[in-house]
């Protein structure tokens, strides 16, 4: 069966009674086969042999659709009956009055951006006009009805989700996606996005995928039905129904060789009729190969014109009958008509009507291609290119396929096709076009350039296998120094700077200096950003860090440039902390309007511990990125916001930010960011008192990231475990976890996160009797504080000085910590108040201790950091004062996404506006609010603000 991603429900149907599979059988006069399943109106809905449980399962899945939708993937080998089951579901849907929309992936059309999506939505294209302007324009650009570049793919996906929701207003909708593994990549990505968001829509999606093929639906967390082969009884029944006149020997042989594959049971008998002897079926070949040979045998007896027609149809990336006929006329050198296709229709290879030519099974198409010679395929592609003279976006692919050697003219056309595909958001198509252009290039310099651009596109999709292959092809072509710099940057970009490799960071800096001298400042910044990431995520020699900083500061750019500040913050957060923070304060006074700029500045602020500055910058970046639909970059911005909010213990921001970050980094295939998000989720769980949940998330993040050893993630895991142990009163364990963050030999050692955890380490050390053991660490942190004004570091040190001081000297340190400006550092201030109250009580100043302890309790309650609330209550009880129970806040009653939705609704946003921001349909938002109101005890939107209001 293979392995499936976490969260995927696999429904395996094996060879057990009532759980068998079969292809569509043809009993007498079309009567239903054995075990027919009947719908609610009593009509037969299944005529498949041995698919009782599968048809019942899918019939229920489709027929029980109420207000909520869902999606399921049907998997299986070629010929196992996936399409037949989807047809059965169409019958169930028709019986229930549902609207049915269909699309089918075709191997030859994978380079046509949004072809599958256009096919699916064509019957409801009128609904597109009712969409909000940006979404309507996004679909128009995707389908080529406007000349605009396609915006981020996820804006197209949101438009599709909403247009399907509108189409389902009158009656529920069934989406049937056949051969989804051959959908063009943009269509597949959009439909996978939609499939994850159908829970509140009257829409059901079924997608059929062949085993062994990658699909965008992989990892989407959808239910899956894995089809197995027929058992002996069902296989025999199907064979007897289709081929009743077989001799016993041939029958036995066919049952054995078909091995329960329904298509083989139908097709191999036909091949047997056309071949001499029982041994002609070549049972030692793989079943797919035997089936293809069976189809080839059926083709071999056809007229030559018909065979030529079939080859052209198999290679055509469209279904048009006229295109196929005209191209075939060129191939054979004479007029060809639809009548010439009749022999192929008669033997069941294809169907044809006004809509075009369709093969009965995808294996027929591949069998015809493989049985033809290279010269025959070249001729067919050349003829199709001529016919498609007015469709250059399609014709160029056929011209390329018809070329036997280098052809710079065609290579240039493919390069133009790559640019068009990239504008349409079809990144993989663009990469394939550039790789094809490189193959046809007669100049090695052009070939290298095209291969490297294709590799950059593959990086965008996270396709490491493609990147490695393309760079390997480029290496022997003697790249120029600048091209070698680009290759180094591509490798660095793909790995996000991972690997403890000081030499590579130095090389990136050297290359950056060289390209800057040549005037390419933008590329120099890209190279330095890769080097800075390597400095941040790995253990790099200080000299490499210094070199990266030196080159960055030598560039002729504005000192307030966001890219420059991000490089300085990531490469040298301590050494350049003062510079970065000073410039950030100037920029925050007049916030940047560009979302990407705000994101970079927010990232820089978090890296240097200026969480108060990062807060506003992060929020500003999210607004623009949501509007632009740039979910990949939005996911990164959410991770930064989540880290910032977690360190501030601002749970109202942290809870939805962590949840959305985890979801989006998974959807946008950013595994390293997923590990970071999980680690931040562990810290959040620890703050909320979910200690078991914190360990689960920490373990998941650690398992994901250990193979690559990204230090900030491992440090965050240690910090999360330390916080959880602190919250559980396990101070010795907390000390051991946090102490490892400061050991240079430990992979969890990270210089930036040192600044964030020193207060927690001091807390754990004092309560576990290890105060003296961390004197050296605190001394090192004090030395760093002389270099950087990092608010996080200085706040942590003020706390550490107070709790680590001898009782006779502690009070001035507590007073100094409480005098500090902590307006946006409520959690830090409350922890000082708690520690001060504890110290006062130990000094037998019980009455005085209650004032800071009460203040700490109130702040902890408002923040929702339950373990610290309980500590304050325990101290107050020890002082002789009883505390009231903590009131539940909205964030305690709602899911993270519900909290995010209700926050936006309280700000006055409509359901549609909320949906556009969160990439949900307005029905999903409405469904959430329907559940939220009773949880909060409100009856109208006007009450939501009061329900959310807290005052830390």
N, C-alpha and C positions, 0 to 999 in steps of 0.2 A: 504493500500500500504506500510505502514511503513515509516521510515525516512531514508534518505540517506545522506552521508557526503557532506559538501560544495563542490561545483564544479562539482557535479554529475548531468548530465542531465537526467531526468526521462521522458520517453515517455509512458504515461499511456493510455491503450486502454480499454475503458469501454464498457458498453452495449449500444452503440449507433449505428445507422445504418452505415454500412461501417467500423465499428471498432469492429468486433466480432472475436471470436477465435474458432478453431476447430481442431480435430485430422485428420490425413490423412484418407480421406474417400475412398470408393471403388465403384464408380459408374460403370455402365456397361462397361465391356471390358476395364477398366482403363481409360476411358475418363475423362477429367478434370471436376471437380465439378463446381457448380455455381460460377460466379465471378472469373474465372480463369484469372490470370495475364499473359500477353504474353511479351516475351523479345523482344530485338531489332530485332531479326531475325524472329519474328512472331510465334515462337514455344511456346506452353503453358508452363508456369513455375510455376503454382500453381494449385494443385488439392485439396485444403483444403476448407472445408466449413467455410464460415464466416470470413476468414482471409484476406479480401481484402486489408484493409489499412496496416496491418502488412506485408503482402507479398510485397506490393508496396513499403513500407518504406525500408524493408530489401533488396528488389531487387535493389532499387536506391542506397542504401548504398554500395552494392557490385558491381553493374553494372557500376556505374559512376566512378570507380577507375581510376585515371589517374596516375600522378607521386606521389601523396600523399596518404598515407594509414591512417587507423584509426582502432579503436576497439570499440565493443559494447557488452554489457552484456544483455542477454535475460533472464528475471526472471519470475517465476511463480510457482504455486503449482504443485505437482505431477500429471501427466496426462494432463496437460493443453495444451500440444502440442509444447513444446520447441524444441524437437528433430525433429518434423515434419517440423517446420519452418526452422531449420538448413538444412534439406534435400532440402527444396525448394531453399534455397540460394545456395546450391551446384549445383542445376540445372541452376540457373542464371549464376554462375561462369563458369560452363562447356560451356554454350552458348556463353560466352565471351572469351573462350579459356584460362581461368585462370588455374593455377596449384592449386590443392586442397590437403591440408594436414590435417589429422584428428587425433584426440586423444579423448579418453573418460575416465573419472574417474570411478573407480570401488571401492566400499566401502572396499572390502577385500584386495585391493592392496595399501591402503593408507600408509602402513608401508614400501613400497618398494621405496627407494629414486630414483628419476628421472625416474620412470617407465613411467609416462605420457609423459615426454619430449622425452624419447627414442622412444616411440610409434609415436610421432609426427614427429620426424626428421629421422626416419628410411628410408623413401623413398629418402631422400637427403643426406644420410650419406657420399656420395662421396665428397660433397661440403666442408665437415669439413677439409679435407686435405689441402685446400687452405687458411685456417685461419692462422693468425700470431701464432708463436710457443706457447706463453703462453696461448692463447685462445684455441688452438687445444689441448694442454695438459690438460687444465681445463675440456673440454668436455670428453676427454679420461678418466680422473679420475672419472668424474661423472657417466659415463656409464660403468665403471668397466673394460675398455679395458687395463688399466694400474693399477699398484699397488699403485700409488701415492695417497696421501691424496688430497681430493678436496679442492682447494683454496677457498677464500671467494666466497660466492654464486653469487655475482654480477659480478665476472669475468666470470663465467659460463653464466650469463645472457647476458653480452656483446658479448660473442662468439655466442650465439643463435641469437641475433639481427643481427650480421654480416652474419651468415650463411644463415639466411632467406633473407637478402638483396641480397646476391649473387645468391640464388636460384631464386629470382624474376627478375634477369637480363634479361632473355629471355621472360618471361611472368609474369604478376602479380600473386600473391599467395593469396589464401584464406585459413585461418586457422579456422577450426571448432573444438571447444572444447565442447564436451558433458559432462554433469554431472561434471562440473568444480569444484563443491563443494566437490567431492570425489577424486580429484587429490591428489597425494602425495604432501606434503607441499613444498619440494624443487621445484618440477615442477611448482606448482601453483605460488610460489614466483617469479620464473624466468619469467613465462609468463605474470604476472602482470607487472613486470619491462619492458618487451618488449612492452606490450600493450601501455604503456605511451610514447613510443618513435617511433611510427610508422608514425609520421606526414610527414616524408620525404621519406618513403619507399613505393614501390608499393605492399604493403601487407595489407590485411584486416583480422581482427580477430573477430570472433563471439564466445562468451562463454555462455553456458546455465547453469543456476544456480537455484536450487530449493529454494523456499521461506523457510525461517527459518533456513537456513544453513549458517555458517560463511564461507567466502572464502577470499583468498588473493586478489581477485579482488575488495573486499569492500574497499572503500576509495581511489581507484585508480583514481577517477575523470573521469571515462569513461561514455559515453552515455549509458543509460539503457532503455530497452523496457520492460515494465511490462505487462505481459499477464493477461487478465481477462478471466472470464468464458464466455461461449457462451450466447447470448441472446436467448429468447424462439424460435424465428424463425429458427435460425441456428441450435440450439439443436434438434429441431423437424426434420429438414431436414436430419441431420446426423443420427439420430436414425432410421428414416424411410428408409434411404438408406442401413443401415447395418442390420436392423431387420424389414423387411417389413411385416412380418406375425404376429406381436403381436396383442393380443386382445386390444380393446380400454382401458380396465381397467388397464392391465399390462403396456400399453404404457404410460398412465397418471402417473402411479406410478413410472415408470423408469425415466420419464422426471423430476418429482419432486425430486426423490432421487439423481439423477445425478447432479442436480443443475447447469447444464451447463458445467460440466467437460467432455471434449471430451473422455478421456480414459474410464470414467465410462459409458458413452453412448455406447461405443463399448463392454465393458467387462461385465457389469451387466446383459444385456440380456442373455449372455451365462450362467451366474450363475443362472439366473431365470429358464432357461430351465432345469437345473440339480437339482433344489430344489423344494420341494413340497410347493405349495401355494404362494400367493403373499407376505405374511408377512415374508417369510423366509429370506428376504434381510436385516432385522434388520436396519431399516432406522435411528434409534436413535444413531447408532455408527458413529464416524467420517468417512468422506468419504474415507480417506486413509486406514482405517481399513476395511471398507466394500470392497474396491478393493482387499486388501490382502486376505480377506476371499473368494472373488470371484476366485482369482487365486488358493487358496488352494483347493477350491471345484473342480476346474478343475484337480488338481493334484490327488485328492483322488481316482478318477476312473481309474488311470493308474496302470499298472502292478508293482509289488513290486520292481523288478529290476530297472525299469525306475524311480521310486520314489527315490531309493537309488542313482541312477546316478544324478538326479537333485539336491539332497542334497549335494553330493560331489562337483558338479559343482558350487553350490551356495557358498560353503565354500572355494573353491580353489582360491588362489590369483594369478592364471594364467588362461589363456583360453585354454591351451593345451588339445586336445581331448584325447591323449594317457595317460596323467597324470590322467585325470578323469576316463577313462576306467580302468586303472590298479588299481587305488585306490578303485574303486567300486568293482572290482573283489575280493580284500582283504576283503571288508566289507561283501559281500554276500557269500563269500567262494566258488566261482566258476567263470568260464570264463564269461566276459561281453564284448560285441561287440558294434559297432556303431549302429547295427540294434536295440539294446535295447533302443536306444534314439528316434527311429522313432515315437512311440506313443506321446511323448512330442512335437515333431516337428509337428505332425498332428493336435494337438489341439492348436497350436500357442503359446506355451510357450517359446521355444528356436529355434534358428537357429544353424546349425552345418555345417562345411565344413573343408577343410584341415587346415584352420587357427585356428580352435578351436570351442568352444561352446560359444554362446552368448545368453543371455536372451533378450527377446523382450522388456522388461521394467524392470528397477531396482526394482520396487515393487514386481515383481515375485520372484526375488532372496531373498528379505527380507521376503516375505510370506512363502517361503519354509523353510527358517531357523527357523522362529518363530513357524511353525506348527510341527517341529520335536522335539523330546525329548532330554534332556540333554545327556543321554547316547548315543543316535544316533549321536549327534554332536561330542561327544568325539571319537566314533569309526571312524567317517569320518575323523576327524583331524588326528588321529593316523595313519590311512591308508595313508593319504596324506604325512605325515611326513616320512613314510617308502619309498614311491615312490620318494620323494625328497631327498633321502640320499646323492646324489651327489651335492645337492644345499643347503648347510647348512644355507645360509643366508635367505632362505625361509622356510626350514624344521623346524627350531627352533621355528618359530611362531606357526606352527601346533602342534609341540610337547607340547608347553606351553598350547595351547588351549585344548589339550587332557588330561591334567593333572587335576585330581580331588582334589589334595592336595599338600602340600609342596614337592618340589623335588629340592634338591640343585644342582644336575647335570644339570637339565634344566635351573635353575636360573643362573648358571655360563655361560651356552651357551648364554642366553639372555644378560648377561652382556657383553660378547664378541660381540654380535650383536649390542649392544648399542655403543661400541667403533668403530665398522665399520661404523655405521650410522653417528656418529659424524665426522669421517674423511671425509665422503662424504658430509658433510654440512647438513645432515638431522637431525636437532636438535630435532624436535618434535618426530621423530621416535626413536631417542636415548632415549629421556625422557620416551616414552611409553615402550620401552624395559626394562629400568631400573625399572619402576613401576611394570611391569610384573614380573621381577626378584625378586623384593621385596615381591610380593604376594606369590611367590613360595619358599621363603627363610625359612629354618627351624630354623635358628639362628637369634634372635632379633638384634644382633649387625650387621650382614650382611644386615638385612632388613633396619635398620636405615641408614646405609652407602649408600645403593642403593637409598633410598627415597631422601636423601639429594643431591646426585649427580643429580638425576632426577630434583629436584627443581632448582638446579643451571642451568641446561639446559633450564628449563622453564623461568628462569629469562632472559636468552639471547633472548628469543622470546617475552618478555614482557607479558607473560601469568600469570597475577596475580591470576586468578581463580585456575589455576593448582598449582601455588606455594602455595597458602593457603591450598589447599586440601592435598598436599604432606606433608607439615610441620605439619598439623593437624594429619595426620596418623603417623608421626614420634614421636610426643610428648609423647604418652603413653608408648613408648618402652624403656624408661629410657636411653636417650642418655648420652654419656660420656660428661665430661666437654668440651673437644675439639669439640665434635659434637654439643653441645649447642652453642659454639662460632661460629661454622659454620652456625647454624640456625640463629643466630643473624646477622651474616654477610649477609646471603641470604636476610633477611628482609631489611637490610639496603641498600643492592645493588639494590633491586627491587625499593625502593622508592627514590634512589639517596640521602639518608640521610635526607629526609624530616621528620618533626615533631620537635617542640621545646621540646626536651627531653634530658636534660642534663644527666639523669641517664643512658640512653642508650649509649650516647657517652662515659661516664665513664666506663660502662660495656665493651664496645668494646676495650677500652684502656687496661682494666684489663686482658681481655682474650688475647689480643695481647701480653702483657707482659708474660703471662703464656706460650703461644705456642712458644714464642721466647726462653724462658728458655729450652724448650724441643727441640730446634734446628730448628723449622720450621719458618725460617725468612720470607720466601715468604708469608706464610699465615698471619704472624704478620703484614706485610706491607698491605695486603689486608684489614685486620680488621681496621688498623689505617687509611687507605684511606677512608673507610666508615665513620669513626668517624670524619675525617677532612671535608668530604663533609657535614656532619651534622652541624659542626661548621660554615661552610661557608654559608649554605643555610638557617639556622634558627638562632633563638636567644638562644644561649647556655651560661650557667653560665661560667664566666671566669676561675673558677677552673677546669672545664671540659676541656677547651682549654689547660690550663697549663698541665693537666695530659696527654693529647694526645701528646703534644710536648715533655714532659719529657720521655715518653716511646719511642717515635720515635727516639729521640737523644741518647737513651741508647742502641739501636740496634747495633750489631757488623757488621756494613756495612760501605762502603766508604762514606765519608761526601759529595761527589759529586754525590751520587746516585740520579737519577732523581725522583724515587718514594719518597725518603726521602724529597727532596726539595719541591715536590708538596704538600706533607702532611704539611710541615711547612708553606708553603705559604697559604694554604687553612685554616689551623687551626688558625694561628696567623700571618696574613699579616703585622701587625704593629710591634708586639713584635719581630718577627724573620725576618722582612723585610731586615734589614742590612745584616744578615747572608745569606739570599737567594740571594740578589742582588750581594753581593761580590762573591759568588760561581758561580752564573750565568755568571758573567763577565769572570771568569776563563774558564768556559766551552765554551762560545761563541768564545773564541780565537782559539779553536780547536773543531768545531761543531761535535756533535755526528753523526755517520753514520746511526744509527737505527732510523727509522721513529717514532716508539712509544716513544722512549726516547726523541726525539726532541719535540714530541707533549706534553709530560708531562712537559718538561722544559719551553716550550712556554706558557703553561697554568699557570705555577708558576710565570713567568715573568709578565703576564697580571695581575694576582692577586695582586702582590706587586707594580703595577703601573710602571713597567719598560718597557714601550711600545717600546722603541727603541731597547731593547734586544729581546723582543718577536717577533719583525718583522722578523728577520732572522730565528729564531727557528721555527716559524709557517710555513714559506715558505719551510724550509727544511723538515718538517714533511709531508707536503702535497705531495711532490714528491714521497716519498716511499709508502705512503698509497694508492695513485692512482695506482701505479704499482702493488701493492699486491691485489688490488680490495677489500680492507676492508672498504666498504662504511659506515658501522655503525660508525667506529672509525673516518673515514674521515669526516663524518658529524660533529662529536664533534670538530675535529681540525679546521674545517671551521668556526664553531661558535666562537672559540677562535680567529682565524685570523680576523673575522668580527668585533669582539669587539675591538680588537687592532687597526684595520684600522679606525674604526669609531671614536675612541678617538683621533687618530692622524689626522682625517679629510682627510685621504688618500683615496679619493673616487674612484680612479682607481682600488684600491684593494678592498675597502669596497663594492662597488656596485655588482661585480660578486660574492664576498664571501658571502654576505647576501643572494642573490638570490639562489645560489647553496646550502647554508646551509638550507634555508627554504625547498627547494625541497627534499634534501636528508634526513633530519630528519623526514620528513613526510613519505618518502619511507621506511625508516628503523625503523619506529614506535617508535620514541622517543619524546613523547608529551611535556615533560618539556623543552626539547631543542627547540622544535618548538616555544614555548612561548618566550623563550629567543631570538630566531632568529627574531620573529615578533617585539619584543621590540627594538632590534637593528635596524631592518628595519625602525621603527618609528623614531629613532634618525637620521638615514641616510636621511630619507625624510625631517626631520626638517632642517638638514644642507643644503640640496639642495633647500629648499624653498617651498617644497610641504607640506604646513601646514595642509591642509585637509587630505592628505594621511597619514601624521604623526599621526593624531588623530585616524583615522580608525585603523591603525596598533596597536597603543597603546591600544585602547579599546579591540581589539581582544586578544592581549597578556594578558591584565589584566583579561579579562573574563576567559581565559584558566587557569590562574595560581592562581586566588583568592581562589578557594576551597582548595588548598594545601599550599598557602601562602609562596612560595619561595621568600625570601627577595631580593636577587639580581635582580630577574626579576621585582618585583614590584618597586624596586629602579630605574631600567633602564626605566621603564614606566614613572615614575615621571621625570627622567632626560630628556626623549624625549619630554614630554609635556612642560617642562621648556625651552628647546631649541627652540621648535616651537613658544612658546610665545615670547621668546627673538627675534626670527627672524621676528615675526609679529609686533614688537614694543609694545607688551602688557606686560610691565615690571612688573606691579603689579601681574598679573596672573603668570608670570614666577617666581616671588619671592615666591608666595604661594606654587607652585608645588615643587620648589627646596628646600624650607625651610623644607618641610615634610621629606626629605631624612635624616635630621639631628635630628629628634625627636625620641628618643629611644622608645617612646610608639607607634610610627607609624610602621605598617608592612613593609613600604618601607625603613626603616632605615637599612643601611648596611655599616659596618665599612670600607670595602675596597673601595666601590664606593664613600664614603665621599671624599676620596683623589682625585677623578677624577672630582668632581663637584664644588669644593670650588670657583674656578674662575668664573664659571657661576653664582653661588649664589651671589658673590660680584657684578657682572655686573648688575644682576637683582635688587639687593638691592639699589645700588647707583642710578639707573635710576628711581626707584620707591620711593625714599626718605626714604628707610629703612636701610641706611648704619649703623646707630647706633644700630639697632635692632639685628644685627648679630655679634656684637663685641664678645659676649661670644663664639659663634661657631668658629670664627676665632682664638680666644685664645686657644680653645681646639685643633684646627688643628695645631697651632704653637707648642703646647706641643707634639703632635704626631710627628711632624717634627724633634723633638730632638731625637726621637727613631729610626725613619726609614729614609733612604735616598731616599725614593720613588720619582723618577723624576717627576711623575705626580703630587704628592702632592706639591713638592717644586715649580714647575712651576706655579701651581694654586695660591700658597701663594704669590709668587712674584707679580703676577698680582693683587691679592686682596690688598696687601699692598699699591700698587701704586694708585689704583682707590679709595680706602677707605681713603687715607691720606688727611689731610687738604691741601688746595691749596698751602699754604705757605711751606709745607713740602713734597709735592708730587714728585718734580722733581728728587731728588736723588733715590727714589724708582723706578721711570720709567727708569732711567739710569742704575740702577742695574739689572733690569729685562732684558733690552736690551743687557747688557754685558754678560749675562749668555749664556752658550753653548746651543743653541737651533737649532743646525744644522738639527736634525730630527724632530723638533717640529715647523714646518712652521706655522701652524694655531695659536699656542700659541703666537709665536713671532709677527705675523701679528695683533693679537688682542691687544697686548701691544702697537704696533705702532699706531693702530687706537685710542686706549684710550689716548695715549700720544698726538696725533694730536688734539684730541678733547680738551684735557686739555690746550695745547698751544693756541688754538684758543680762549678758554675762557679767557686766560690771555692776549688776544689781541696781541699775537705774531703770527699774521696771516701768514706771509711769511714763518716763521719757521715751522708752522703746516703742510704746504703742503708736505714737504719732507716725514715725516713718513706716512702721509695719502696716498700719491701716492704709497709708498712701500706696505702698507697694501692692497690697492686696487688691485695692480698687483698680490700679493700673493693670495688674495681671489678669484680673477678671475681665476688664474691658478688652484687653488684647486677645484673650482666649488661650493663654499659655497655662494650661491647667496644672501641670506639676508645680510650677512656681506659685500659683495661687494657693495650692495646698500647703506648700512650705510656709507661706506667709500666715495662713490660718493656724498651722501648728504652732508657730512662734507666738501668735496672739493668744492662743489657748494657754500656752506656757506662761504668758504674762498675766493671765487671769481674765482675759477678755474673750467672750464668745462671738464668733462671726456668723452672720447669716449665710445661708447657702448661696452659692453662685447661681445667678439666673442664666438660663440658656439663651444664647444669642442666635441670630439668624444663621450665622455660619455653622452653628452646631446642628441645625435642623435640616439644612439643605445640602444637596450634592454640590460639588464644585461648579458644575455648569449651571445649576439652578441659581447659585449665588451670583454668578456672573450675569445671568439674565435678569435677575431681580434688581441688581445694581443699575443696569442700563435702563430698565423700566422705571426705576425710581428717579432717574435723571430726565425722564420725559420722552424717551425714545419709543417709537411705535414698534409693533411686532416685526414689521417689514424691515425697519431700520436696524433692529437688533439682529435679525436674520442675516442681513447683508454684512454686518460687522463680524459675526461669528461663523459665517458660511453654513448657515442652517436655513431651512425654509421657514416662512412665517408661520406655517402650521405647526412645525416642531416647537417654535417659540411659544405659540399659543398653548400647545399641549403641556409644556413645562409650567407655564403660569397657572394653568388649571390645577396642577398638582401643588404648586407653591402656595397659593392663597390659603388653603386649609392648614398647611404646615405653620404658617406665620400668624394664623388667626385673623386674616384681613379679608375684606370682601370687595375691595376696589384698588385700583392702581394708586390712587391718591394716598392710600395708607402705607404704601411700601416704604417711603422715606422714613417715617417714624419707626417702622419695624426694624429698619437697618441701623438706625442712629445709635452710635455709641460715643462715649467721651473719655478716651484714655487720659 
